[in-house]
């Protein structure tokens, strides 16, 4: 069946469509209703049905493909490669689940996982799913403050932590960061489970709280932990994402709808099936890592490559070497990663024969045409953009090579995915924008399976953040878009104060709050500016309580502000540049004119300044930009 027929059915006959797609997973108890939609925009998919993500990802494959490779965990940082068949994965997950049960973790308990791309991170996720615990993976680069916020919001019963990660040969000690986070937390966990790879010789365990995973695992090597059968709409995991306020939002995902959506996308979007190999370069702490490093490939009986390392170590051909060695069919990465490779000799792209390689998918940020053409021509393979969000959990806009690849339009992620009833509307009138006219990308509810069900413990924030922007009940992507005459959508960037740094969403408000915690700062504004490698980078404009005139003193103060952001939010949020200014431009009502600052930083017209309270403030920004950053370049 072709895309047009299936998409039309998913919109016009959603219950029949999704009932058919639900046959792709195993149900312990059949669902009573495909869709309950009594309290819009809240919806319940496959209501009454009982299933389990771990069972669908592991147990049900044992009979037919128990000896097939399920997971290859490869680290060019540690030099280790670990391979697990489905049977071996089943054994590891059961052992991990038994340890969790020993520690009193059960159905509905929250478990924070603070680990890099290592095999035990996958075991931990699947073990939580097995026993009905709710996992919340936190990206290993996040600092103590950010980690503490997530521990508190989730009220985590347990934190699972690696001793350390590695990046470009540098050891990043996780445990001291976690210890600092627990000191800050209002609701510290009962226990910390430490998975050590021997990377931190100074590793210390807090008596009575911290436990060594290897020691506990030794008691459960042959454990058989029963599967907890969950109602389709029970929470499977929380994944925190930045918003326009300082407090991160806990995106809550369900069980049954998530499984059905991922299984469908593996077949139709990513064109991967049983026995085939998928390589996603994402970190397990991001939405792509959840959906396409762990759950997606395993749900369909495929092999997942999990990679710890950079695309340049030991050489710029390492990714393609792995694709050749393991027979990768589909690879999923980000435009930022490709822009990093673009600085290398293109001969690396052709060094390894890739007879099994079919598709390279890129997502996480807008894909520029020069980068897309460079990698497509260099590999001699199709490069397919796709667009989605942490909130959706799977692609919103994409092409469907599993059904026959439609023409690729560089700069566009493609057409609406199944179940997404998308519109591009005028932000003021709420009316549909004409073809090739800029508007806001929105979706008419009910959202399809796989999307967030709410914000953890905050239904009001769910409504306000996603459905409170227009008079009509619509899910706002908060992204500008244009739809062309052929129905292809082009994403133009954010409408709010969230920036996209190498595929990582960062709230400018979060960075501003981090800067403002420094005792020398009077006020700060943070913007995102275009960057040829990362897409966007954060730039800080700050006023000091006691202005400094000497260049060396200004430089030292600006460096301190950069470091404060790293200490509070992690290296991923490090400002690219810091400008110390005399004043920040505001409206007469006191609102910061961030968009005007951004326009000046990108040498664009600052726009309508009729509401500007102090014209000298904007001139001060211009002068600072001309003079150069006080820190950064």
Wavefront OBJ file of the C-alpha trace (Angstrom):
o trace
v 0.000 0.000 0.000
v 1.341 3.458 -0.839
v 1.906 6.459 1.428
v -1.073 8.480 0.203
v -3.565 5.684 0.877
v -2.197 4.911 4.327
v -1.929 8.550 5.349
v -5.490 9.293 4.246
v -6.747 6.318 6.240
v -4.784 7.425 9.331
v -6.546 10.806 9.205
v -10.032 9.808 8.028
v -10.334 6.424 9.773
v -7.842 6.636 12.641
v -9.331 3.868 14.757
v -9.292 1.334 11.924
v -5.793 2.400 10.914
v -4.282 2.144 14.384
v -6.099 -1.096 15.212
v -4.294 -2.611 12.225
v -0.913 -1.158 13.261
v -1.358 -2.466 16.803
v -1.096 -6.012 15.456
v 2.654 -5.442 15.095
v 3.180 -5.814 18.839
v 2.157 -8.497 21.342
v -0.668 -7.764 23.769
v -1.085 -9.686 27.009
v -4.664 -8.433 27.113
v -6.464 -7.011 24.040
v -7.493 -3.372 24.215
v -11.162 -2.478 24.680
v -11.112 0.708 22.626
v -8.599 1.930 20.076
v -9.073 5.560 21.109
v -10.680 7.273 24.081
v -11.022 10.998 23.484
v -13.484 12.226 26.086
v -11.327 15.067 27.483
v -9.586 16.832 24.585
v -6.701 17.235 24.073
v -5.941 14.351 26.455
v -6.359 11.009 24.726
v -5.871 7.330 25.530
v -4.724 4.965 22.801
v -5.508 1.229 23.004
v -7.406 1.729 26.254
v -7.669 -1.348 28.444
v -4.980 -3.236 26.582
v -2.042 -4.639 28.534
v 1.457 -5.013 27.161
v 5.108 -4.486 28.095
v 7.898 -2.747 26.186
v 10.640 -5.061 27.437
v 8.678 -8.183 26.489
v 8.102 -6.814 22.999
v 11.725 -5.725 22.604
v 13.365 -8.879 23.975
v 11.324 -11.886 25.142
v 9.133 -12.379 22.119
v 12.160 -12.722 19.820
v 13.826 -15.540 21.757
v 12.144 -18.407 19.939
v 12.942 -17.287 16.394
v 16.092 -15.184 16.776
v 17.551 -15.927 20.187
v 21.063 -16.336 18.729
v 20.865 -13.266 16.484
v 22.909 -10.196 17.428
v 20.604 -7.750 19.208
v 23.017 -5.141 20.524
v 26.565 -4.157 19.618
v 27.973 -1.668 22.129
v 31.073 -0.055 20.644
v 33.305 2.477 22.368
v 36.219 4.077 20.569
v 36.881 5.889 23.846
v 37.592 2.768 25.921
v 38.475 0.541 22.963
v 35.835 -2.026 23.953
v 33.275 -3.819 21.817
v 30.551 -5.868 23.470
v 28.084 -8.020 21.564
v 24.815 -9.451 22.863
v 22.445 -11.843 21.158
v 18.790 -11.602 22.023
v 19.238 -14.492 24.457
v 22.223 -12.803 26.105
v 20.358 -9.497 26.218
v 17.458 -11.275 27.910
v 19.835 -12.645 30.544
v 21.455 -9.266 31.214
v 18.112 -7.462 31.464
v 16.726 -10.046 33.874
v 19.803 -9.765 36.082
v 19.478 -5.980 36.119
v 15.764 -6.215 36.838
v 16.456 -8.573 39.740
v 18.857 -6.034 41.240
v 16.181 -3.338 40.940
v 13.646 -5.569 42.670
v 16.163 -6.297 45.452
v 16.469 -2.532 45.982
v 12.701 -2.235 46.370
v 11.965 -0.702 42.976
v 8.567 -1.617 41.617
v 5.745 -0.632 39.320
v 5.361 3.126 38.995
v 8.575 3.998 40.836
v 10.827 6.491 39.067
v 14.426 5.584 38.282
v 16.869 8.220 37.027
v 19.585 6.828 34.735
v 22.751 8.918 34.423
v 24.934 7.004 32.016
v 26.696 7.360 28.652
v 26.229 5.119 25.612
v 27.235 1.857 27.269
v 25.504 -1.507 27.195
v 24.407 -1.273 30.831
v 22.389 1.842 30.008
v 20.295 -0.267 27.629
v 19.981 -3.022 30.235
v 18.843 -0.476 32.829
v 16.188 1.020 30.544
v 14.793 -2.370 29.577
v 14.928 -3.638 33.166
v 12.812 -0.678 34.299
v 10.343 -1.380 31.505
v 10.243 -5.046 32.502
v 9.127 -4.413 36.077
v 6.915 -1.418 35.302
v 9.234 1.208 36.774
v 9.344 4.594 35.035
v 12.810 5.411 33.734
v 14.143 8.918 33.268
v 17.447 9.034 31.413
v 19.504 12.186 31.946
v 22.133 13.088 29.372
v 25.570 12.436 30.851
v 26.829 15.900 30.000
v 24.345 17.637 32.302
v 25.712 19.319 35.395
v 24.704 18.774 39.015
v 22.094 21.542 39.113
v 20.222 20.194 36.092
v 20.420 16.659 37.429
v 19.060 17.769 40.814
v 16.060 19.414 39.153
v 15.191 16.167 37.404
v 15.691 14.008 40.494
v 13.369 16.289 42.447
v 10.676 16.581 39.806
v 10.563 12.820 39.255
v 10.907 12.054 42.999
v 13.324 9.317 41.959
v 13.518 6.304 44.235
v 16.802 5.198 42.682
v 19.536 6.748 40.557
v 21.656 4.488 38.351
v 24.997 6.099 37.596
v 28.114 5.219 35.637
v 31.393 5.946 37.357
v 32.447 8.026 34.360
v 32.037 8.668 30.667
v 34.615 9.659 28.087
v 34.605 12.220 25.318
v 37.498 12.737 22.896
v 39.790 10.859 25.264
v 38.847 12.921 28.302
v 37.356 11.161 31.329
v 34.206 12.852 32.656
v 33.585 11.782 36.240
v 29.833 11.263 36.704
v 29.740 10.245 40.346
v 30.990 13.572 41.818
v 28.388 15.368 39.689
v 25.692 13.064 41.049
v 26.909 13.506 44.626
v 26.662 17.283 44.199
v 23.191 16.937 42.672
v 21.948 14.848 45.591
v 23.278 17.470 48.016
v 21.168 20.068 46.186
v 18.090 17.858 45.827
v 15.093 18.370 48.076
v 14.019 14.753 47.524
v 17.189 12.641 47.335
v 16.905 9.016 46.198
v 16.999 6.127 48.654
v 19.880 4.472 46.804
v 22.455 5.074 44.106
v 23.443 2.097 41.966
v 26.919 2.585 40.505
v 27.999 0.800 37.329
v 31.775 1.092 37.193
v 33.987 0.582 34.167
v 37.112 1.403 36.146
v 37.460 4.820 34.532
v 37.482 6.740 37.816
v 40.262 5.584 40.179
v 38.966 8.021 42.804
v 35.452 6.543 42.820
v 33.946 6.545 46.302
v 30.652 5.070 47.493
v 28.568 6.663 50.231
v 27.969 4.025 52.893
v 24.343 3.051 53.283
v 23.260 4.833 50.108
v 25.531 3.759 47.255
v 25.772 0.205 45.942
v 28.062 -1.447 43.415
v 26.136 -3.002 40.534
v 28.653 -5.777 39.823
v 28.440 -6.995 43.419
v 24.653 -7.143 43.406
v 24.475 -8.617 39.911
v 26.617 -11.586 40.966
v 23.684 -12.788 43.100
v 21.240 -12.691 40.171
v 23.080 -14.070 37.145
v 20.358 -16.601 36.326
v 17.368 -14.583 37.506
v 14.021 -14.837 35.756
v 12.031 -11.730 36.617
v 8.327 -11.790 35.704
v 7.088 -9.198 33.244
v 4.771 -6.529 34.666
v 1.847 -6.215 32.274
v 0.949 -2.535 32.049
v -2.207 -0.885 30.819
v -1.398 0.769 27.520
v -1.601 4.302 28.929
v 0.524 3.863 32.037
v 3.741 5.907 31.917
v 6.749 4.181 30.389
v 9.294 6.945 30.853
v 9.942 10.617 31.539
v 12.285 12.671 29.413
v 13.004 16.215 30.473
v 13.192 18.954 27.884
v 13.888 22.661 28.076
v 11.076 25.166 28.040
v 10.775 28.927 28.114
v 10.946 28.921 31.917
v 13.826 27.700 34.041
v 12.054 24.533 35.134
v 12.429 21.616 32.691
v 9.309 19.816 31.479
v 8.974 16.094 32.148
v 7.614 14.724 28.874
v 5.566 11.659 29.793
v 5.326 8.761 27.334
v 2.878 5.857 27.451
v 3.521 2.142 26.823
v 1.229 0.752 24.136
v 1.015 3.781 21.873
v 4.776 4.264 22.034
v 5.412 0.665 20.996
v 2.925 0.772 18.110
v 4.241 4.073 16.727
v 7.872 2.948 16.867
v 7.130 -0.382 15.215
v 5.297 1.412 12.401
v 8.107 3.926 11.904
v 10.773 1.220 11.776
v 8.990 -0.436 8.851
v 7.753 2.563 6.893
v 10.146 5.429 7.688
v 13.471 3.787 8.480
v 12.961 0.657 6.370
v 14.431 -1.708 8.960
v 13.071 -5.153 9.748
v 14.030 -8.407 11.483
v 17.711 -9.294 11.245
v 18.722 -5.969 9.709
v 21.038 -3.438 11.340
v 20.372 0.147 12.443
v 23.030 2.569 13.689
v 21.817 5.649 15.544
v 24.579 7.972 16.731
v 22.400 9.697 19.327
v 23.077 9.693 23.047
v 20.692 7.492 25.029
v 19.756 10.605 27.024
v 17.953 12.166 24.059
v 14.624 11.247 22.501
v 16.296 9.695 19.452
v 18.392 7.557 21.787
v 15.273 6.192 23.466
v 13.355 5.597 20.257
v 16.028 4.449 17.818
v 19.071 3.347 19.821
v 17.035 1.141 22.143
v 13.340 0.476 21.625
v 12.719 0.813 17.878
v 15.281 -1.645 16.471
v 14.617 -4.212 19.200
v 10.836 -4.036 18.798
v 11.159 -5.261 15.200
v 13.854 -7.882 15.866
v 16.681 -5.874 14.313
v 20.236 -5.239 15.534
v 21.127 -1.915 17.176
v 24.606 -0.389 17.117
v 25.289 1.690 20.233
v 28.296 3.965 19.844
v 30.346 5.868 22.424
v 32.814 8.238 20.823
v 33.212 11.043 18.321
v 32.904 10.803 14.526
v 36.633 11.625 14.250
v 38.264 9.055 16.553
v 40.362 7.105 15.644
v 39.846 8.705 12.220
v 37.064 10.481 10.283
v 36.076 7.195 8.663
v 35.163 5.344 11.865
v 31.388 5.539 11.347
v 31.611 4.179 7.824
v 34.047 1.485 8.967
v 31.466 0.319 11.528
v 28.710 0.457 8.912
v 30.814 -1.778 6.661
v 31.781 -4.227 9.424
v 28.273 -4.719 10.796
v 26.316 -4.453 7.555
v 24.363 -1.370 8.608
v 21.267 -0.786 6.512
v 19.991 2.481 8.034
v 21.934 5.144 9.883
v 20.448 7.996 11.897
v 22.559 11.027 12.846
v 22.422 14.827 13.027
v 23.329 17.689 10.695
v 25.872 18.923 13.259
v 27.785 15.644 13.098
v 27.885 15.803 9.309
v 29.104 19.407 9.409
v 31.960 18.216 11.633
v 32.837 15.539 9.056
v 32.533 18.117 6.279
v 35.750 19.720 7.524
v 37.632 16.471 6.834
v 38.949 14.950 3.615
v 35.913 13.620 1.689
v 37.992 10.574 0.729
v 37.064 9.116 4.146
v 33.477 8.752 2.923
v 34.565 6.357 0.182
v 37.210 4.359 2.032
v 34.865 1.532 3.084
v 32.539 -0.375 0.783
v 28.940 -0.162 1.977
v 26.942 -2.728 0.005
v 24.262 -3.082 2.721
v 23.909 0.641 3.428
v 20.638 2.074 2.104
v 19.683 5.242 3.978
v 21.203 8.065 6.004
v 18.618 9.907 8.094
v 19.416 13.264 9.702
v 17.330 15.102 12.310
v 17.518 17.256 15.411
v 17.919 20.627 13.689
v 17.311 22.133 10.250
v 19.424 20.484 7.546
v 21.023 23.004 5.194
v 21.224 22.131 1.503
v 25.051 22.353 1.109
v 25.578 19.868 3.941
v 22.900 17.541 2.600
v 24.386 17.578 -0.896
v 27.943 17.101 0.389
v 27.193 13.964 2.372
v 24.776 12.523 -0.198
v 27.265 12.912 -3.042
v 30.191 11.798 -0.874
v 28.517 8.559 0.213
v 26.577 8.006 -2.973
v 23.540 7.228 -0.808
v 20.168 8.942 -0.225
v 20.134 11.434 2.639
v 16.719 11.847 4.219
v 15.807 14.705 6.513
v 13.092 14.219 9.121
v 11.531 16.471 11.731
v 10.229 15.665 15.167
v 10.465 16.712 18.788
v 11.160 15.211 22.190
v 7.443 15.609 22.750
v 6.408 13.543 19.720
v 8.871 10.671 20.210
v 8.875 9.778 16.518
v 8.893 11.701 13.220
v 6.228 14.301 12.469
v 7.485 15.149 8.981
v 9.418 12.612 6.942
v 9.577 10.527 3.804
v 8.747 6.823 3.798
v 11.351 4.798 1.902
v 9.861 1.645 3.408
v 6.876 2.328 1.157
v 8.887 3.687 -1.772
v 11.029 6.805 -1.575
v 9.414 9.980 -2.807
v 11.503 12.825 -4.258
v 13.861 14.408 -1.741
v 13.680 18.189 -1.522
v 16.792 19.526 0.142
v 15.791 21.785 3.008
v 12.511 19.988 3.679
v 11.963 17.042 6.037
v 9.094 15.984 3.828
v 5.434 15.138 4.281
v 3.181 14.540 7.313
v 3.708 11.221 9.046
v 0.791 8.908 9.787
v -1.783 10.278 12.198
v -0.436 13.844 12.201
v -3.067 16.249 10.897
v -0.774 19.207 10.269
v -1.453 22.810 9.341
v 0.658 25.925 8.871
v -1.279 28.879 10.285
v -0.905 32.624 10.660
v 0.280 33.367 14.208
v -2.059 36.357 14.564
v -5.269 35.330 12.804
v -5.055 31.579 13.300
v -6.067 31.110 9.670
v -4.292 28.663 7.375
v -1.322 30.201 5.628
v -1.236 30.112 1.857
v 1.256 27.897 0.049
v 4.807 29.243 0.505
v 3.627 31.656 3.216
v 5.344 31.607 6.612
v 3.311 30.449 9.592
v 3.403 28.297 12.716
v 3.349 24.516 12.312
v 0.482 23.052 14.340
v -1.281 19.700 14.671
v -4.966 19.128 15.191
v -5.590 16.793 18.112
v -5.912 14.030 18.976
v -2.176 13.512 18.616
v -1.289 10.080 17.244
v 0.138 7.253 19.357
v 3.713 7.735 20.521
v 3.387 11.415 21.402
v 3.567 12.712 24.951
v 0.467 12.116 27.043
v 1.087 15.039 29.424
v 3.780 16.828 31.393
v 4.692 14.780 34.462
v 2.512 15.839 37.402
v 1.460 19.016 35.598
v -1.529 18.702 33.263
v -1.986 22.471 33.390
v 1.512 23.053 32.037
v 0.831 20.492 29.293
v -2.226 22.482 28.214
v -0.532 25.856 28.567
v 2.738 24.901 26.859
v 1.350 23.029 23.875
v -2.328 23.896 23.417
v -2.621 27.428 24.786
v -1.318 29.504 21.894
v -4.416 29.897 19.709
v -8.156 30.325 20.164
v -8.623 26.935 18.536
v -7.432 23.797 20.368
v -4.225 23.076 18.455
v -0.866 21.551 19.342
v 1.766 24.169 18.577
v 5.172 22.953 17.506
v 6.475 26.474 18.298
v 8.336 26.290 14.986
v 7.969 28.565 11.976
v 7.293 26.705 8.752
v 6.381 27.057 5.088
v 4.455 24.470 3.077
v 5.040 24.432 -0.675
v 2.638 23.635 -3.509
v 3.509 19.915 -3.325
v 2.738 19.660 0.392
v 6.381 19.526 1.501
v 7.042 21.468 4.704
v 10.165 23.536 5.385
v 11.078 24.322 9.014
v 12.405 27.857 9.561
v 13.235 27.925 13.288
v 11.697 28.494 16.710
v 8.994 30.996 17.599
v 9.916 30.985 21.304
v 13.048 31.397 23.403
v 14.344 27.856 22.976
v 17.486 27.413 20.887
v 18.802 24.334 19.130
v 22.499 23.659 19.765
v 23.715 20.658 17.783
v 20.295 19.055 18.189
v 20.129 19.795 21.935
v 17.256 22.033 23.010
v 18.299 24.717 25.488
v 16.046 27.322 27.034
v 17.586 30.782 26.935
v 15.823 31.413 30.237
v 17.747 28.537 31.833
v 21.059 29.993 30.707
v 20.048 33.480 31.821
v 19.193 32.161 35.268
v 22.552 30.391 35.481
v 24.395 33.588 34.537
v 22.343 35.605 37.003
v 23.453 33.397 39.907
v 26.923 34.934 39.642
v 27.305 37.600 42.306
v 28.737 40.180 39.877
v 25.789 40.113 37.448
v 23.024 42.688 37.503
v 21.077 41.390 34.488
v 21.534 39.053 31.547
v 20.009 38.286 28.172
v 20.786 35.148 26.199
v 20.118 34.637 22.513
v 20.823 31.929 19.987
v 22.836 32.912 16.920
v 23.520 30.948 13.772
v 26.609 28.739 13.706
v 27.850 26.851 10.652
v 28.623 23.671 12.615
v 26.153 23.541 15.520
v 23.221 25.297 13.876
v 22.857 27.703 16.796
v 24.997 28.637 19.785
v 24.111 30.601 22.945
v 25.512 34.106 23.314
v 25.327 36.064 26.575
v 24.891 39.818 27.021
v 25.287 40.801 30.677
v 25.398 43.946 32.742
v 27.528 43.959 35.878
v 26.719 45.499 39.238
v 30.123 47.203 39.147
v 31.152 47.925 35.535
v 34.720 47.113 34.545
v 36.876 49.166 32.190
v 40.135 47.224 31.938
v 40.155 44.620 29.168
v 41.831 41.940 31.311
v 39.298 42.372 34.103
v 36.401 42.214 31.643
v 37.860 39.059 30.116
v 38.231 37.394 33.519
v 34.671 38.325 34.479
v 33.272 37.020 31.175
v 35.178 33.738 31.553
v 33.675 33.378 35.016
v 30.188 33.718 33.540
v 30.939 31.056 30.923
v 32.120 28.727 33.666
v 29.061 29.458 35.804
v 26.821 28.233 32.977
v 28.920 25.076 32.590
v 28.766 24.467 36.348
v 25.000 24.951 36.431
v 23.879 23.358 33.156
v 26.785 21.381 31.741
v 29.235 21.805 28.889
v 26.516 21.508 26.240
v 25.156 24.916 27.350
v 28.530 26.724 27.378
v 28.041 30.188 25.837
v 30.013 30.649 22.643
v 30.534 34.322 23.467
v 29.975 36.668 26.402
v 29.545 40.431 25.980
v 29.619 42.724 29.001
v 27.413 45.700 28.183
v 26.300 48.861 29.910
v 22.565 48.258 29.448
v 20.143 45.832 27.858
v 17.436 47.065 25.442
v 13.919 46.797 26.853
v 10.437 47.955 26.045
v 8.806 50.613 28.206
v 7.017 47.797 30.020
v 10.353 46.186 30.893
v 10.406 43.318 28.385
v 13.853 42.397 27.063
v 14.122 42.806 23.293
v 15.964 39.544 22.655
v 14.946 39.385 19.008
v 16.435 42.824 18.371
v 19.672 41.776 20.064
v 19.705 38.606 17.983
v 19.144 40.568 14.779
v 22.107 42.831 15.546
v 24.294 39.848 16.431
v 23.451 38.282 13.070
v 23.901 41.632 11.235
v 20.206 41.883 10.401
v 17.747 44.747 10.748
v 16.747 45.128 14.409
v 13.107 45.659 13.407
v 10.498 47.950 14.937
v 12.070 49.787 17.871
v 9.143 52.089 18.624
v 8.635 50.463 22.010
v 12.302 50.798 23.012
v 12.670 52.477 26.400
v 16.310 53.595 26.062
v 17.794 53.922 22.528
v 21.291 54.097 24.016
v 20.980 50.483 25.175
v 20.754 49.206 21.624
v 23.696 51.386 20.610
v 25.655 49.831 23.461
v 24.925 46.376 21.994
v 26.151 47.551 18.569
v 29.336 48.973 20.089
v 30.011 45.770 22.023
v 29.515 43.625 18.943
v 31.898 45.817 16.961
v 34.480 45.712 19.748
v 34.322 41.931 20.034
v 33.342 39.464 22.734
v 34.838 39.729 26.211
v 35.087 35.931 26.211
v 34.772 33.488 23.357
v 35.319 34.286 19.726
l 1 2 3 4 5 6 7 8 9 10 11 12 13 14 15 16 17 18 19 20 21 22 23 24 25 26 27 28 29 30 31 32 33 34 35 36 37 38 39 40 41 42 43 44 45 46 47 48 49 50 51 52 53 54 55 56 57 58 59 60 61 62 63 64 65 66 67 68 69 70 71 72 73 74 75 76 77 78 79 80 81 82 83 84 85 86 87 88 89 90 91 92 93 94 95 96 97 98 99 100 101 102 103 104 105 106 107 108 109 110 111 112 113 114 115 116 117 118 119 120 121 122 123 124 125 126 127 128 129 130 131 132 133 134 135 136 137 138 139 140 141 142 143 144 145 146 147 148 149 150 151 152 153 154 155 156 157 158 159 160 161 162 163 164 165 166 167 168 169 170 171 172 173 174 175 176 177 178 179 180 181 182 183 184 185 186 187 188 189 190 191 192 193 194 195 196 197 198 199 200 201 202 203 204 205 206 207 208 209 210 211 212 213 214 215 216 217 218 219 220 221 222 223 224 225 226 227 228 229 230 231 232 233 234 235 236 237 238 239 240 241 242 243 244 245 246 247 248 249 250 251 252 253 254 255 256 257 258 259 260 261 262 263 264 265 266 267 268 269 270 271 272 273 274 275 276 277 278 279 280 281 282 283 284 285 286 287 288 289 290 291 292 293 294 295 296 297 298 299 300 301 302 303 304 305 306 307 308 309 310 311 312 313 314 315 316 317 318 319 320 321 322 323 324 325 326 327 328 329 330 331 332 333 334 335 336 337 338 339 340 341 342 343 344 345 346 347 348 349 350 351 352 353 354 355 356 357 358 359 360 361 362 363 364 365 366 367 368 369 370 371 372 373 374 375 376 377 378 379 380 381 382 383 384 385 386 387 388 389 390 391 392 393 394 395 396 397 398 399 400 401 402 403 404 405 406 407 408 409 410 411 412 413 414 415 416 417 418 419 420 421 422 423 424 425 426 427 428 429 430 431 432 433 434 435 436 437 438 439 440 441 442 443 444 445 446 447 448 449 450 451 452 453 454 455 456 457 458 459 460 461 462 463 464 465 466 467 468 469 470 471 472 473 474 475 476 477 478 479 480 481 482 483 484 485 486 487 488 489 490 491 492 493 494 495 496 497 498 499 500 501 502 503 504 505 506 507 508 509 510 511 512 513 514 515 516 517 518 519 520 521 522 523 524 525 526 527 528 529 530 531 532 533 534 535 536 537 538 539 540 541 542 543 544 545 546 547 548 549 550 551 552 553 554 555 556 557 558 559 560 561 562 563 564 565 566 567 568 569 570 571 572 573 574 575 576 577 578 579 580 581 582 583 584 585 586 587 588 589 590 591 592 593 594 595 596 597 598 599 600 601 602 603 604 605 606 607 608 609 610 611 612 613 614 615 616 617 618 619 620 621 622 623 624 625 626 627 628 629 630 631 632 633
